[in-house]
Amino acid sequence: MRCPSCGSSAIFRDLVRGEEVCTRCGLVILEKLPEARREFHEVNLCADIGMGEDPSVHDFGLGSQFSIPRELPPSTRARLRRMKGLQSRLRAPTWEERTLRGSLIVINRLCKELGLPGEMKREVCYLYRKARSKGLTVGRNHLVLSLALCHIVCRLRGFPRRERDMLEFLVQKGMEEKRARWTFRRTLKALCTGLEVKLPRSVASEYVDRYASLLNLPLEVAGRARQICSRTRLTRSPHVLACAAIYRAAREMNYKLTLRELEQRVGVSISNLSQAVTLLEG
């Protein structure tokens, strides 16, 4: 954006006054700008307090919400409950918005169970909206689709979550393991093609901190394991190499750690661990 008077691009956006001002000539370009934050009312002490738009909510978090204080008489509270139910239905009047709201609720629950931070959750919701606009969600299992989007964001951001974690979640929901793997990989490939996303390869150092915290190991062992992972050129599975590097680092620093404990805590077989440890030591 440039100033129409002097052509300068040094535009200052004053959120307090709601103006856009040129810092070179002082021209007020725009005034009475709309505020993108949520409303705040004295009656509600916990809702409608946030920063701008939230893609994890179907209306981007711009819809009004209200709570019902317990100090009000029962008749007033009953009337407010009816109003609250009507208002929640009016926030999603069409079937498309109701479907989107239900899908985003499922995604929020999945991200919470997988331990994804808020920034990654919002990115997953953004990718879901993009896939929905391109017609990639039609005829697909919504749970598998949501897990595939979570896996894409984890791979793009280097967050330590394996494909096995997603498949175990599907198996817990009653899906057969073989069918879950086939459906998940097929959905993942379709999303990467439709969204034009190229997934980077996972590296072993991404899993070191997570596994070290699961094993209650100190930071020195985790740091040494990351050094071992950065120096190795083995073409093994990243999480197996991470476990082998942790085991070798613990032995070098005289911390008691067995392969059986790694198998029970992390879920990697002893045979794969022993082979990876042998290759690292060789």
C-alpha positions in Angstrom: 0.0 0.0 0.0 1.3 3.5 -0.9 0.3 7.0 0.1 -1.8 8.6 -2.6 -0.2 12.0 -1.8 3.5 11.4 -1.8 3.7 7.8 -3.0 5.6 6.6 0.1 5.1 3.0 1.3 5.8 3.9 5.0 2.3 3.5 6.2 1.6 3.3 10.0 -1.5 1.4 11.2 -2.7 2.9 14.5 -4.9 0.3 16.1 -5.8 2.6 19.0 -7.2 5.4 16.9 -8.3 3.1 14.0 -6.4 5.0 11.4 -3.7 4.4 8.7 -1.3 7.3 8.5 1.6 8.1 6.1 4.7 8.7 8.2 6.3 10.8 5.5 3.7 13.5 4.8 1.2 12.8 7.7 -1.8 12.1 5.5 -4.6 10.1 7.1 -5.3 7.5 4.5 -8.0 5.5 6.2 -10.0 6.1 9.4 -12.5 4.3 11.5 -11.0 0.9 10.8 -13.0 -2.1 12.0 -11.6 -3.9 15.0 -10.8 -7.5 14.3 -10.8 -8.6 18.0 -13.7 -10.3 19.7 -16.2 -8.4 21.8 -15.9 -8.1 25.5 -18.8 -7.7 27.9 -18.7 -7.2 31.7 -21.2 -10.0 32.2 -18.9 -12.6 30.7 -15.5 -12.9 32.4 -14.1 -15.8 30.3 -15.5 -15.8 26.8 -15.0 -13.5 23.8 -11.4 -12.6 24.9 -8.9 -13.5 22.2 -6.6 -12.2 19.5 -8.3 -11.8 16.1 -9.5 -14.6 13.9 -9.2 -18.2 14.8 -9.4 -20.7 11.9 -10.1 -23.6 14.4 -13.7 -22.2 14.9 -16.2 -22.4 12.0 -16.9 -18.7 12.1 -13.2 -17.8 12.8 -14.1 -17.0 16.4 -15.8 -13.7 15.6 -19.2 -14.9 16.8 -20.4 -13.7 20.2 -20.7 -16.0 23.2 -22.1 -15.4 26.6 -22.2 -17.2 29.9 -25.0 -17.4 32.5 -24.1 -16.2 36.0 -25.4 -18.2 38.9 -26.5 -15.1 40.8 -29.5 -14.6 38.5 -32.9 -15.9 39.5 -34.0 -19.3 38.0 -36.6 -17.9 35.6 -34.0 -15.5 34.1 -31.4 -18.3 33.8 -33.9 -20.5 32.1 -34.7 -17.8 29.6 -31.0 -17.2 29.0 -30.4 -20.9 28.4 -33.0 -20.9 25.7 -31.5 -17.8 24.2 -28.0 -19.4 24.3 -29.3 -22.5 22.5 -30.9 -20.4 19.8 -27.8 -18.3 19.4 -25.6 -21.4 19.0 -27.9 -22.6 16.2 -27.9 -19.2 14.5 -24.1 -19.2 14.5 -24.3 -22.1 12.0 -27.5 -21.6 10.1 -26.7 -23.7 7.0 -25.8 -27.4 6.7 -22.4 -26.5 5.3 -21.5 -24.4 8.4 -22.9 -27.1 10.7 -20.8 -29.8 8.9 -17.7 -27.5 9.1 -18.3 -26.9 12.8 -18.5 -30.6 13.5 -15.4 -31.4 11.5 -13.4 -28.7 13.3 -14.5 -29.9 16.7 -13.2 -33.4 15.8 -9.9 -31.9 14.6 -9.5 -29.9 17.8 -10.1 -33.0 19.9 -7.5 -35.0 17.8 -4.9 -32.3 18.1 -5.4 -32.2 21.9 -5.0 -36.0 22.2 -1.9 -36.0 20.0 -0.4 -33.1 22.0 -0.1 -30.6 19.2 0.4 -27.0 20.1 -2.1 -24.3 19.3 -0.2 -23.0 16.2 -0.1 -26.4 14.6 -3.8 -27.0 15.4 -4.7 -23.8 13.6 -2.6 -24.8 10.6 -4.4 -28.2 10.5 -7.7 -26.4 10.5 -6.5 -24.1 7.7 -5.4 -27.1 5.6 -8.8 -28.7 6.2 -10.6 -25.6 4.9 -8.3 -25.5 1.9 -8.9 -29.2 1.2 -12.7 -28.7 1.6 -12.7 -25.9 -0.9 -10.9 -28.1 -3.4 -13.3 -31.0 -2.9 -10.8 -33.3 -1.4 -12.9 -34.2 1.6 -15.9 -35.7 -0.3 -16.4 -39.4 0.3 -13.5 -39.8 2.7 -13.5 -41.0 6.3 -13.3 -37.8 8.3 -11.2 -39.3 11.1 -8.6 -40.7 8.7 -8.7 -37.3 6.8 -8.1 -35.4 10.0 -5.2 -37.6 11.1 -3.6 -37.4 7.7 -3.8 -33.5 7.9 -2.2 -33.7 11.4 0.5 -36.0 10.0 1.2 -33.5 7.2 1.6 -30.6 9.6 3.8 -32.6 11.9 6.1 -33.5 9.1 6.3 -30.0 7.8 7.1 -28.5 11.2 9.4 -31.3 12.3 7.2 -32.3 15.2 8.0 -35.9 16.5 4.8 -37.8 15.6 5.1 -41.1 13.6 2.7 -42.7 11.2 2.4 -45.5 13.7 0.9 -43.1 16.3 -1.8 -42.2 13.8 -2.5 -45.8 12.9 -2.7 -46.8 16.6 -5.3 -44.1 17.1 -7.4 -45.6 14.3 -7.0 -49.1 15.7 -8.3 -47.9 19.0 -11.4 -46.5 17.3 -12.2 -50.0 16.0 -10.6 -50.0 12.5 -8.6 -53.0 11.4 -4.9 -52.4 11.3 -4.4 -53.4 7.7 -7.3 -51.4 6.4 -6.3 -48.4 8.6 -2.8 -48.4 7.1 -4.1 -48.7 3.5 -6.8 -46.0 4.0 -4.4 -43.6 5.8 -1.7 -43.8 3.2 -4.1 -43.5 0.3 -5.7 -40.4 2.0 -2.3 -38.9 2.7 -1.2 -39.3 -0.9 -4.4 -37.7 -2.2 -4.1 -34.7 0.2 -0.4 -34.1 -0.7 -1.2 -34.2 -4.4 -4.3 -32.0 -4.1 -2.8 -29.5 -1.8 0.5 -29.5 -3.6 2.5 -30.3 -0.5 5.8 -32.1 -0.6 6.6 -33.8 2.7 10.2 -33.6 3.9 11.9 -36.7 5.2 12.0 -37.2 8.9 15.3 -37.1 10.7 16.3 -38.9 13.9 17.1 -35.8 15.9 13.4 -34.8 15.8 12.5 -37.7 18.1 15.4 -37.5 20.5 13.9 -34.9 22.9 10.5 -36.7 23.0 12.0 -40.1 23.8 14.4 -38.7 26.3 11.5 -37.1 28.2 9.6 -40.4 28.1 12.6 -42.2 29.6 13.3 -39.4 32.2 16.8 -38.8 31.0 18.8 -35.6 31.7 19.5 -33.0 29.1 23.1 -34.0 28.7 22.1 -37.4 27.4 19.6 -35.8 24.9 22.3 -33.4 23.7 24.8 -36.1 23.2 22.2 -38.3 21.3 21.5 -35.4 19.0 25.2 -35.1 18.2 25.3 -38.8 17.4 22.3 -38.5 15.1 23.8 -35.6 13.2 27.0 -37.5 12.5 25.5 -40.8 11.4 24.8 -41.6 7.7 22.7 -44.7 8.3 19.5 -45.2 6.3 17.5 -46.7 9.1 14.1 -45.6 10.4 14.4 -42.2 12.1 12.8 -43.2 15.4 14.9 -46.4 15.6 18.1 -44.4 15.1 16.9 -41.9 17.7 16.5 -44.8 20.2 19.9 -46.3 19.4 21.6 -42.9 19.7 19.9 -42.4 23.1 21.0 -45.8 24.3 24.6 -45.2 23.2 24.7 -41.7 24.8 23.3 -43.2 28.0 26.1 -45.8 28.0 28.8 -43.2 27.4 27.6 -41.1 30.3 27.1 -44.1 32.6 23.3 -43.8 32.9 21.5 -47.1 33.4 19.3 -47.8 30.4 18.4 -51.2 28.9 17.0 -52.2 25.5 14.1 -53.8 27.3 13.2 -50.5 28.9 13.4 -48.8 25.5 11.1 -51.4 24.0 8.5 -50.9 26.7 8.5 -47.1 26.8 9.0 -46.3 23.1 7.6 -49.4 21.3 10.6 -50.3 19.2 11.6 -54.0 18.9 14.8 -55.2 20.6 16.1 -56.7 17.3 15.9 -53.4 15.4 17.5 -51.6 18.3 20.4 -54.0 18.7 21.1 -53.9 15.0 21.0 -50.0 15.0 23.3 -49.9 18.0 25.8 -52.2 16.5 25.9 -50.1 13.3 26.4 -46.9 15.3 29.2 -48.4 17.3 30.8 -49.9 14.1 
